[in-house]
Structures are given as C-alpha cells and as structure tokens.
Amino acid sequence: MDHVWDGFYTGQLHKQQYTAQIQTKGNYTVEYTSTPFKLMRYEMRAETGIIKVKVHYWNAGSYEVYANGIMKDPMPFDKTLGRQAELSGYRGCGENRYVAVENYLEFMITPYCLIEIKPLDKILSNVRMDWTMDEFYGAGGVVSFVDRVSAALGIHAS
C-alpha cells in the first residue's frame, strides 16, 4: 500500500510520470491546476531539437536547476530589463531564469538531458547602489550598510 496521510492531504509514495508528445522546437508553458510539485524532473526524449519550458508557480520562491546532475547558474541580471536576461539557448540544456513577482521559471532543454528543479529555502535579492566609493565609505562603509540592511529586514547583522 503506497497511500499516506499527512494531516490534510492524502498522498502516494510512488513517483508519478506524465508523458506528452510535442514538437522539439519552440516554447511551451506548463500550468498546474493544483499546487506545483516541489521536486520536478523533465526530459526530452528526441534525437534533435531544443525547447524553452515555462513553469508557473503560485508562490514566490527560489529554485535551482540541474542538467544531468550539474547545477546550472541562472542567467545574469540585465539592467535594461530590470530582471534576469532572456534565455537565448546558447548556454545549452539547463539555461534558466526565475522571474520574481510574476513567479515563473524558464529553462531550456535539449535531447536526452535530464532537468531537475529543486526548491531552495532561502530568499535571493539584488542590491543596486548609486554611490561613489568615497560616499559609501564616508557614510560608514560595509559595517553601516550591513547594519542598515539587517535592520530593514528585521534580521541579525551576522
């Protein structure tokens, strides 16, 4: 018997697999009708092609993308877009970005590349400052900056 009860939802212990027949070129969006799974795996079983997959999440979060067991860094921040750069496909399987506020993850997948998505228990942020070095260090430097950011977030400075 593989059924469990976690206090509210019933669940099953076996891994569920869903297959879909798609063209191996283009963009696809995955929308779940219920809570998205925490750990996800995607694989394109084809000889050729490259696709972009967009997965919508209902909540804000942080995710790591692995391609064949190797963690792939997300796209760098693009100042003109105000978010991570668009996916190009040039970085190959596992190229990814998470768009906060809109809460979606995009990644590229190529033939026989296993993509694993794992949630992280942390908050990611970027800080942009428009100060000269003299102004920054004249206002207390790193110590003052850390103290102010930690106070604003309500966390310990360490």
C-alpha positions in Angstrom: 0.0 0.0 0.0 1.6 3.3 -1.0 -1.0 5.7 0.4 -0.1 8.1 3.2 -1.9 10.7 5.2 0.0 13.9 6.1 -2.7 15.5 8.3 -4.6 17.3 5.5 -3.9 15.8 2.1 -3.6 12.2 1.2 -0.6 11.3 -0.9 1.2 8.5 -2.6 4.8 7.4 -2.2 5.5 6.4 -5.7 6.8 8.8 -8.3 4.3 9.9 -10.9 5.2 10.3 -14.5 3.4 12.1 -17.2 4.3 12.0 -20.9 3.4 14.4 -23.6 4.1 14.3 -27.3 5.3 17.7 -28.5 7.3 19.2 -31.3 11.0 19.5 -30.4 11.3 23.2 -31.3 9.5 26.1 -29.7 8.2 27.4 -26.4 5.9 25.6 -24.0 4.1 26.7 -20.8 3.3 24.3 -18.0 0.5 25.4 -15.7 -0.6 23.1 -12.9 -4.3 23.1 -11.8 -3.2 22.4 -8.2 -0.1 23.1 -6.1 3.0 22.5 -8.2 5.3 19.7 -7.1 8.3 20.6 -5.1 10.8 18.4 -6.9 10.3 18.2 -10.7 12.1 16.3 -13.5 11.8 17.0 -17.2 13.4 15.1 -20.1 13.0 15.5 -23.8 13.5 12.1 -25.5 14.3 13.0 -29.0 17.2 13.0 -31.4 17.2 16.7 -32.2 15.7 20.0 -31.1 15.7 22.5 -28.2 12.7 23.8 -26.4 12.0 26.5 -23.8 9.8 25.5 -20.9 8.0 28.0 -18.7 6.6 26.7 -15.4 4.2 28.9 -13.4 4.3 28.9 -9.6 1.6 30.1 -7.3 4.0 31.5 -4.7 7.3 33.3 -4.6 10.3 31.1 -4.2 13.9 30.2 -5.2 14.8 27.3 -7.3 17.9 25.5 -8.5 18.0 23.9 -11.9 20.2 20.9 -12.6 21.0 19.5 -16.0 22.2 15.9 -15.9 23.1 16.3 -12.2 25.1 19.5 -12.6 23.7 22.7 -11.1 23.2 25.5 -13.7 23.6 29.1 -12.7 20.7 31.3 -13.8 21.1 34.0 -16.4 22.9 37.1 -15.3 20.9 40.3 -14.3 20.1 42.6 -17.3 19.9 46.2 -16.2 17.8 47.2 -19.2 15.1 44.6 -18.4 15.4 45.0 -14.6 15.5 41.2 -14.2 17.5 38.3 -15.4 18.3 38.2 -19.1 16.1 36.4 -21.6 17.0 32.9 -22.4 18.9 32.5 -25.7 19.6 28.8 -25.9 23.3 29.4 -26.4 24.2 28.1 -23.0 22.5 24.8 -23.8 20.5 22.5 -21.7 19.7 23.9 -18.2 19.9 27.6 -19.2 17.4 29.1 -16.8 15.9 32.1 -15.1 13.3 32.7 -12.4 11.2 35.8 -12.8 10.1 37.1 -9.4 6.8 38.9 -8.9 5.4 37.1 -12.0 6.6 33.8 -10.3 7.7 31.7 -13.3 10.7 29.6 -14.0 12.0 29.2 -17.6 14.6 26.7 -18.7 16.0 25.3 -22.0 16.0 21.5 -22.6 17.8 19.6 -25.3 17.6 15.9 -26.3 18.2 13.3 -23.5 19.1 16.0 -21.0 17.5 15.4 -17.6 16.4 18.6 -15.9 15.7 18.6 -12.2 14.2 21.5 -10.4 14.7 21.8 -6.6 13.3 24.4 -4.3 15.6 26.4 -2.0 14.7 27.5 1.5 16.2 31.0 1.0 15.4 34.4 -0.3 17.5 35.8 -3.2 17.9 39.5 -3.7 19.9 42.1 -5.6 21.0 45.4 -4.3 21.9 48.3 -6.6 23.5 51.4 -5.2 24.4 54.6 -6.9 27.2 55.9 -4.7 30.9 56.8 -5.3 33.4 54.8 -3.2 34.1 58.0 -1.2 30.4 58.5 -0.4 30.0 54.8 0.6 33.0 54.7 2.9 32.3 58.2 4.2 28.8 57.0 5.4 30.3 54.1 7.4 31.1 51.7 4.7 30.4 48.0 4.9 29.5 48.0 8.6 26.9 50.7 8.3 25.5 49.1 5.1 25.1 45.7 6.8 23.6 47.2 9.9 21.0 49.2 7.9 20.0 46.3 5.6 19.7 43.9 8.5 17.6 46.4 10.4 15.3 46.9 7.4 14.9 43.2 7.0 14.5 42.6 10.8 17.3 40.1 10.9 20.5 39.8 12.9 23.5 41.6 11.3 25.6 38.4 11.3 
